[in-house]
Amino acid sequence: MDKEKLRQMVLQYLSNAGDEGGKRDSMYEYLKDVLPQNKTEEQKLRSLGDLLKTMKKEDLIWTDGRNWFEK
């Protein structure tokens, strides 16, 4: 799955989460079926974390503690 599709899915998830925001583990459960199947669970979680950090740097999302929010 390409990163742009994953980014759109993360934004959609956070949009649906609203004021509560979303935790990485919950996002992982939402995305795990579309993440590369040849990676271990730990690698998938790390790649999701990397994607979230990148999106934060790009000012698309923000974090408050362990919760992520759409801008």
C-alpha positions as CSV (number, residue, x, y, z in Angstrom):
1,M,0.0,0.0,0.0
2,D,1.4,3.4,-0.9
3,K,2.1,6.0,1.8
4,E,-0.4,8.5,0.4
5,K,-3.2,6.1,0.9
6,L,-2.1,5.4,4.5
7,R,-1.9,9.1,5.1
8,Q,-5.4,9.6,3.9
9,M,-6.6,6.7,6.1
10,V,-4.9,8.2,9.2
11,L,-6.5,11.6,8.4
12,Q,-9.9,9.9,8.0
13,Y,-9.5,8.0,11.3
14,L,-8.5,11.2,13.2
15,S,-11.4,13.1,11.6
16,N,-13.8,10.4,12.8
17,A,-12.2,10.4,16.3
18,G,-13.1,14.1,16.7
19,D,-12.3,15.9,20.0
20,E,-11.1,12.6,21.6
21,G,-8.3,12.1,19.2
22,G,-6.8,8.7,18.5
23,K,-4.0,6.6,20.0
24,R,-1.4,5.0,17.9
25,D,-2.5,1.5,19.0
26,S,-6.1,2.2,17.9
27,M,-4.9,3.5,14.6
28,Y,-2.8,0.4,14.2
29,E,-5.9,-1.8,14.7
30,Y,-7.7,0.3,12.0
31,L,-4.8,0.1,9.6
32,K,-3.2,-3.3,10.2
33,D,-4.9,-5.1,7.4
34,V,-3.5,-2.6,4.8
35,L,0.1,-2.4,6.2
36,P,2.7,-4.6,4.5
37,Q,2.1,-8.2,5.3
38,N,5.8,-9.1,5.0
39,K,6.6,-7.1,8.2
40,T,6.4,-8.1,11.8
41,E,3.9,-6.4,14.1
42,E,6.7,-4.5,15.7
43,Q,7.9,-3.2,12.3
44,K,4.4,-2.2,11.4
45,L,3.9,-0.3,14.6
46,R,7.3,1.4,14.1
47,S,6.4,2.4,10.5
48,L,3.0,3.8,11.7
49,G,4.9,5.8,14.3
50,D,7.3,7.1,11.7
51,L,4.4,8.1,9.5
52,L,2.7,9.9,12.3
53,K,5.9,11.8,13.1
54,T,6.3,12.8,9.5
55,M,2.7,14.0,9.2
56,K,3.2,16.0,12.4
57,K,6.3,17.7,10.9
58,E,4.3,18.5,7.8
59,D,1.7,20.2,10.1
60,L,-1.1,17.8,9.1
61,I,-1.7,16.4,12.6
62,W,-0.7,17.2,16.2
63,T,-0.3,15.3,19.4
64,D,-1.2,15.9,23.0
65,G,0.4,13.3,25.2
66,R,-0.5,10.0,23.6
67,N,-3.5,11.2,21.6
68,W,-3.2,12.4,18.0
69,F,-5.5,14.9,16.4
70,E,-6.2,16.2,12.9
71,K,-5.3,19.9,12.3
